[in-house]
């Protein structure tokens, strides 16, 4: 968004735009984290917190209304984007869903 504020006609996308991510609202992430923490009872448990769907970076740009903006791709590190980045991040959330069902959610 900061890049768009500087240049409304173009958007630089790090990578090729095909990177897949699972996006979640912050409220959902907080709710899931607190739910798992309350259930833990001083035991150590690990839960993936994510949404059930995935989007590409290009889909995010279209969803927020950037379809008319010229995109400039910067294919860094085999087109995955940031150093240390991966092409696809899609977390399995079955364990968290079981916890929600167990607690009647």
QUIQUI-V783452 format. One record per residue. N is the residue number from 1. RES is the residue in one small letter. SS is DSSP state (a for helix, b for strand, c for the rest). PHI is phi as a letter, one per 40 degrees, with the letter a starting at -180 (* if undefined). Layout:
BEGIN
N:RES:SS:PHI / N:RES:SS:PHI
END
This chain:
BEGIN
1:x:c:* / 2:x:a:c / 3:x:a:c / 4:x:a:c / 5:x:a:c / 6:x:a:c / 7:x:c:a / 8:x:c:c / 9:x:c:c / 10:x:b:a / 11:x:b:b / 12:x:b:c / 13:x:b:b / 14:x:b:c / 15:x:b:h / 16:x:c:b / 17:x:c:g / 18:x:c:c / 19:x:c:c / 20:x:b:b / 21:x:b:b / 22:x:c:b / 23:x:c:b / 24:x:c:a / 25:x:c:c / 26:x:a:d / 27:x:a:c / 28:x:a:c / 29:x:a:c / 30:x:a:c / 31:x:a:d / 32:x:a:c / 33:x:a:c / 34:x:a:c / 35:x:a:d / 36:x:a:c / 37:x:a:c / 38:x:a:c / 39:x:a:c / 40:x:a:c / 41:x:c:f / 42:x:c:g / 43:x:c:c / 44:x:c:c / 45:x:c:b / 46:x:c:b / 47:x:c:b / 48:x:c:c / 49:x:c:b / 50:x:c:a / 51:x:c:c / 52:x:c:c / 53:x:c:b / 54:x:c:b / 55:x:b:b / 56:x:b:c / 57:x:a:c / 58:x:a:c / 59:x:a:c / 60:x:a:c / 61:x:a:d / 62:x:a:c / 63:x:a:c / 64:x:c:c / 65:x:c:g / 66:x:c:b / 67:x:c:c / 68:x:c:c / 69:x:c:c / 70:x:b:c / 71:x:b:b / 72:x:b:b / 73:x:b:c / 74:x:b:b / 75:x:c:c / 76:x:c:c / 77:x:c:f / 78:x:c:g / 79:x:c:g / 80:x:c:c / 81:x:c:h / 82:x:c:c / 83:x:c:d / 84:x:c:g / 85:x:c:c / 86:x:c:b / 87:x:c:c / 88:x:b:b / 89:x:c:b / 90:x:c:b / 91:x:c:c / 92:x:c:c / 93:x:c:b / 94:x:a:d / 95:x:a:c / 96:x:a:c / 97:x:a:c / 98:x:a:c / 99:x:a:c / 100:x:a:c / 101:x:a:c / 102:x:a:d / 103:x:c:c / 104:x:c:g / 105:x:c:c
END
